[in-house]
């Protein structure tokens, strides 16, 4: 082999090395972006589970009202207000998730 051939091979290897370095940088950047996306999804999942919990609590409150034979409006009204407030919070939480999502 001639010296020129060795030079060409060396240059090709250097070019490949640069490309590999670039690919490693891109891979690292992509990995970091995916980690951020995954963390964000976990937060959203937690928020959705909290909202689901609030809705289930509201459902229990309404079930208690429904099971009363002759409900007294003075007894029911605070429960209804509590459910309305909870539903408002759920609605706002869902709206925030949608905006951020």
C-alpha positions in Angstrom: 0.0 0.0 0.0 1.2 3.5 -0.7 1.3 6.3 1.8 -1.5 8.1 0.1 -3.8 5.2 0.6 -3.0 5.2 4.3 -3.7 9.0 4.4 -7.1 8.5 2.7 -8.0 5.8 5.1 -6.9 8.0 8.0 -9.1 10.9 6.7 -12.0 8.6 6.2 -11.7 7.3 9.8 -11.5 10.9 11.1 -14.7 11.8 9.2 -16.4 8.8 10.6 -15.2 9.7 14.1 -16.7 13.2 13.7 -20.0 11.7 12.5 -20.1 9.3 15.5 -19.4 12.2 17.8 -22.3 14.2 16.3 -24.6 11.2 16.6 -23.6 10.7 20.2 -24.5 14.4 20.9 -27.8 14.0 19.2 -28.6 10.8 21.1 -27.7 12.4 24.4 -29.9 15.4 23.6 -32.8 13.1 22.5 -32.4 11.1 25.7 -32.7 14.2 27.8 -35.7 15.4 25.9 -37.4 12.0 26.4 -36.6 12.1 30.1 -38.3 15.5 30.4 -41.3 14.2 28.5 -41.5 11.1 30.7 -41.3 13.3 33.8 -44.1 15.5 32.5 -46.3 12.6 31.7 -45.8 11.2 35.2 -46.9 14.6 36.7 -49.9 14.6 34.4 -50.8 11.1 35.4 -50.6 12.0 39.1 -52.8 15.1 38.5 -55.3 12.9 36.6 -55.4 10.4 39.5 -56.0 13.3 41.9 -58.9 14.5 39.8 -60.3 10.9 39.6 -60.1 10.7 43.4 -62.0 14.0 43.8 -64.7 12.8 41.4 -65.1 9.5 43.3 -65.5 11.4 46.5 -68.2 13.5 44.9 -69.9 10.4 43.7 -69.9 9.1 47.3 -71.4 12.3 48.6 -74.1 12.2 46.0 -74.8 8.5 46.8 -75.2 9.4 50.5 -77.8 12.1 49.5 -79.6 9.7 47.2 -79.8 7.0 49.8 -81.7 9.2 52.3 -85.4 8.4 52.4 -86.7 11.9 52.9 -83.8 14.3 52.5 -83.8 17.5 54.5 -82.8 20.5 52.3 -80.8 21.9 55.2 -78.8 18.7 55.4 -78.3 18.3 51.7 -77.4 21.8 50.7 -73.9 21.8 52.3 -73.2 18.5 50.6 -74.3 19.9 47.2 -72.2 23.0 47.7 -69.2 20.8 48.6 -69.7 18.7 45.4 -70.1 21.8 43.3 -66.8 23.2 44.7 -65.1 19.9 44.1 -66.4 19.7 40.5 -65.2 23.3 39.9 -61.7 22.3 41.1 -61.7 19.2 38.9 -62.8 21.3 35.9 -60.0 23.8 36.5 -57.4 21.1 37.0 -58.4 19.4 33.8 -58.2 22.7 32.0 -54.7 23.3 33.3 -53.6 19.8 32.2 -55.0 20.4 28.7 -53.2 23.8 28.5 -49.9 22.4 29.6 -50.2 19.1 27.8 
